[in-house]
Amino acid sequence: MKRKRVVILGATGSIGESALKVARDIPERMQIVGLAANSNAEKLAATANETRAPFVCLVNETKIDILRRTLEYKPRIFSGDAGLCEIASLTDADMVLVAIVGTGGLRPALTAIEAGKDLAVASKEILVMAGEIVMREARDNGVHVLPVDSEHNAIFQCLEGKRSTLNAESFTLDVSDVRRIILTASGGPFRATPRKDFDSITPEQALKHPTWNMGPKITIDSATLFNKGLEMIEAHWLFDVEMKRVEVIIHPQSIVHSMVEFTDGSTLAQLSYSDMCFPIQYAVTWPDRVPNTLPPLDFSKLSKLEFFTPRYEEFPALNLARRAGETGGTLPAVMNAANEIAVAAFLDRRVRFPQIWYVVEEVMNRHTAIAHPDLDAILEADQWARNEAQRCVESLNR
């Protein structure tokens, strides 16, 4: 099998670092041909120096000189948002791994699809904001959208067990006999914290995730369960299932990454240690499974696997996400944008932990959703929601 030529958008983040580990582990199957980062010029240069990727992109154009000085070779350098779209559509690439936190990955993801590149999606916002558009464009352009989130990758593997209904050309999964898609959630650091203590939660406490090592925004999302709410909407679009068939269960050990329950009562689950290298490798090598140096599960050392019903009233993110997903249109983009502003305000100590949910719900209540929006309408709704959320945060600080 030939090597998959991969462009990594978000190369200096935690997903980007895991992707680099995968590339080191299976060099015969994965070649990094492009690296993009937002503003960390030094780390991007160090990564480029190691991989010798022929194409590099730094979105922050003010730091291009730092990048050039730190590079030990001469790749072609792109810059700005336009450069991000250029590197996402390289003729030299087979796949684009989108690991940009927030909305910045949407345009380059669509550009990659239009250029005929398979997409490995680690950025939830792409499918939350524009799942209808992204999946339609993927079908029209004959490309695959492969999930890198550990939960969605697990679901994909469970569904792929039905190989007779998997068409590698059209990439269609038959979900007619799926009763439930069950996303597992660690529950975050406050899974057992009483509601009365939520007001005193600090950013430092919220950033201490018990299982995963992630960036600050996604770590806070895990603490509020908005991370899982976004994943519910993502699953709805990725697997073409109604929101009512997508559920969440709390699983603190993070060994079972998600499950699929079928109409006959059988349930398939995917298990592995908590390491993002597993789903990244499978997205890159699919439909093949390739040996690596990652540790296999030692069941004799697994003391217990626990599952709990989420505390929906105390953690309202899941209900807000279900409402957004069922309503559709521009409401998921509004929810996502308001959450980004609320999380940033919490990290800046401008709102308390439970006010993250309040801000998001308030902005959602003020929005009149537009059905089947185009990209411009989605981006307009996104900006509107950010402005409304800022106003909401300011009102809480008066």
MOWO-V391462 format. One record per residue. N is the residue number from 1. RES is the residue in one letter. NEAR is the number of other ideal C-beta (glycine too) atoms within 12 Angstrom. D_LAST is the distance of its C-alpha to the last C-alpha in whole Angstrom. Layout:
N/RES/NEAR/D_LAST
N/RES/NEAR/D_LAST
//
This chain:
1/M/15/62
2/K/11/60
3/R/21/57
4/K/38/54
5/R/28/52
6/V/48/49
7/V/53/46
8/I/55/43
9/L/57/39
10/G/48/37
11/A/46/40
12/T/36/38
13/G/38/35
14/S/29/37
15/I/40/38
16/G/43/40
17/E/32/41
18/S/35/43
19/A/45/44
20/L/36/46
21/K/29/47
22/V/38/49
23/A/38/50
24/R/23/52
25/D/24/53
26/I/30/55
27/P/19/56
28/E/18/59
29/R/30/56
30/M/39/53
31/Q/28/53
32/I/44/50
33/V/35/50
34/G/47/47
35/L/53/43
36/A/54/40
37/A/43/37
38/N/33/34
39/S/25/33
40/N/27/35
41/A/32/38
42/E/20/40
43/K/28/40
44/L/45/41
45/A/32/44
46/A/25/45
47/T/37/45
48/A/39/47
49/N/20/49
50/E/21/50
51/T/35/50
52/R/21/52
53/A/40/50
54/P/26/51
55/F/37/48
56/V/44/45
57/C/47/41
58/L/40/38
59/V/39/36
60/N/24/34
61/E/22/37
62/T/14/36
63/K/26/37
64/I/25/40
65/D/16/42
66/I/23/41
67/L/37/42
68/R/23/46
69/R/12/46
70/T/23/46
71/L/29/48
72/E/16/51
73/Y/17/53
74/K/15/52
75/P/30/51
76/R/22/50
77/I/34/46
78/F/33/43
79/S/31/40
80/G/24/37
81/D/26/36
82/A/18/39
83/G/33/41
84/L/41/39
85/C/33/41
86/E/31/44
87/I/47/44
88/A/48/44
89/S/33/47
90/L/37/49
91/T/18/53
92/D/26/53
93/A/38/51
94/D/34/52
95/M/43/48
96/V/56/45
97/L/53/42
98/V/52/39
99/A/46/36
100/I/41/34
101/V/35/30
102/G/35/28
103/T/36/29
104/G/33/31
105/G/44/34
106/L/40/35
107/R/36/37
108/P/44/39
109/A/47/40
110/L/38/41
111/T/34/43
112/A/44/44
113/I/37/45
114/E/25/47
115/A/28/49
116/G/23/50
117/K/40/49
118/D/36/48
119/L/46/44
120/A/50/43
121/V/50/40
122/A/46/37
123/S/44/34
124/K/52/33
125/E/43/31
126/I/53/34
127/L/45/35
128/V/46/32
129/M/46/31
130/A/43/35
131/G/43/37
132/E/32/39
133/I/34/40
134/V/38/40
135/M/31/43
136/R/22/45
137/E/29/45
138/A/34/46
139/R/21/49
140/D/15/50
141/N/24/50
142/G/20/52
143/V/33/50
144/H/35/49
145/V/46/45
146/L/39/45
147/P/47/42
148/V/49/41
149/D/46/39
150/S/43/41
151/E/47/40
152/H/45/41
153/N/40/44
154/A/40/45
155/I/45/45
156/F/39/47
157/Q/34/50
158/C/36/50
159/L/35/51
160/E/31/53
161/G/23/55
162/K/22/56
163/R/13/58
164/S/9/60
165/T/18/58
166/L/22/56
167/N/17/57
168/A/17/56
169/E/11/57
170/S/16/54
171/F/29/52
172/T/21/52
173/L/35/51
174/D/23/53
175/V/30/50
176/S/17/52
177/D/20/53
178/V/33/49
179/R/23/48
180/R/31/45
181/I/42/43
182/I/37/41
183/L/52/39
184/T/41/39
185/A/46/35
186/S/37/35
187/G/35/32
188/G/39/31
189/P/29/30
190/F/34/28
191/R/29/31
192/A/17/32
193/T/23/29
194/P/13/28
195/R/19/25
196/K/10/23
197/D/17/23
198/F/28/21
199/D/18/18
200/S/17/19
201/I/29/21
202/T/20/20
203/P/26/21
204/E/17/24
205/Q/21/25
206/A/34/25
207/L/28/27
208/K/21/30
209/H/29/31
210/P/26/35
211/T/28/37
212/W/32/36
213/N/21/35
214/M/33/33
215/G/30/30
216/P/26/26
217/K/35/25
218/I/38/28
219/T/32/28
220/I/40/24
221/D/44/25
222/S/39/28
223/A/43/26
224/T/47/24
225/L/41/28
226/F/46/26
227/N/43/29
228/K/43/31
229/G/43/30
230/L/51/30
231/E/51/34
232/M/49/35
233/I/47/34
234/E/45/36
235/A/48/39
236/H/37/39
237/W/36/40
238/L/41/42
239/F/40/44
240/D/28/44
241/V/33/43
242/E/23/41
243/M/33/38
244/K/15/39
245/R/28/42
246/V/40/39
247/E/36/38
248/V/39/37
249/I/32/38
250/I/34/37
251/H/35/39
252/P/27/38
253/Q/27/41
254/S/36/41
255/I/31/44
256/V/35/45
257/H/43/43
258/S/45/43
259/M/35/45
260/V/41/47
261/E/27/49
262/F/23/51
263/T/15/53
264/D/11/56
265/G/10/53
266/S/17/54
267/T/24/51
268/L/29/51
269/A/27/49
270/Q/32/48
271/L/26/48
272/S/30/48
273/Y/25/46
274/S/30/42
275/D/31/43
276/M/39/42
277/C/34/45
278/F/37/47
279/P/39/45
280/I/45/45
281/Q/39/49
282/Y/37/50
283/A/45/48
284/V/46/50
285/T/33/53
286/W/31/53
287/P/21/55
288/D/19/57
289/R/17/56
290/V/26/57
291/P/13/58
292/N/26/55
293/T/15/54
294/L/25/52
295/P/13/52
296/P/16/53
297/L/20/52
298/D/12/54
299/F/13/54
300/S/7/56
301/K/12/53
302/L/17/50
303/S/11/50
304/K/12/48
305/L/21/46
306/E/20/43
307/F/26/42
308/F/20/39
309/T/19/37
310/P/32/33
311/R/25/31
312/Y/22/30
313/E/15/27
314/E/27/26
315/F/37/26
316/P/30/25
317/A/46/25
318/L/37/29
319/N/28/29
320/L/39/26
321/A/47/28
322/R/35/31
323/R/26/30
324/A/42/29
325/G/37/33
326/E/22/34
327/T/25/32
328/G/29/33
329/G/27/33
330/T/37/30
331/L/40/28
332/P/49/28
333/A/47/27
334/V/47/24
335/M/54/24
336/N/51/25
337/A/41/22
338/A/46/19
339/N/52/20
340/E/40/21
341/I/39/17
342/A/43/16
343/V/41/19
344/A/27/18
345/A/32/14
346/F/41/16
347/L/26/18
348/D/17/16
349/R/18/14
350/R/25/11
351/V/35/11
352/R/26/14
353/F/39/17
354/P/30/17
355/Q/31/14
356/I/46/17
357/W/39/19
358/Y/30/16
359/V/45/15
360/V/47/18
361/E/32/19
362/E/29/17
363/V/38/18
364/M/40/22
365/N/22/21
366/R/22/20
367/H/31/23
368/T/17/27
369/A/27/29
370/I/23/32
371/A/15/35
372/H/16/37
373/P/26/35
374/D/19/37
375/L/27/35
376/D/17/33
377/A/25/32
378/I/39/31
379/L/28/29
380/E/21/27
381/A/37/26
382/D/38/25
383/Q/23/23
384/W/28/22
385/A/40/20
386/R/31/19
387/N/21/17
388/E/29/16
389/A/40/15
390/Q/27/13
391/R/21/11
392/C/33/10
393/V/33/9
394/E/16/7
395/S/18/5
396/L/23/6
397/N/16/4
398/R/8/0
//
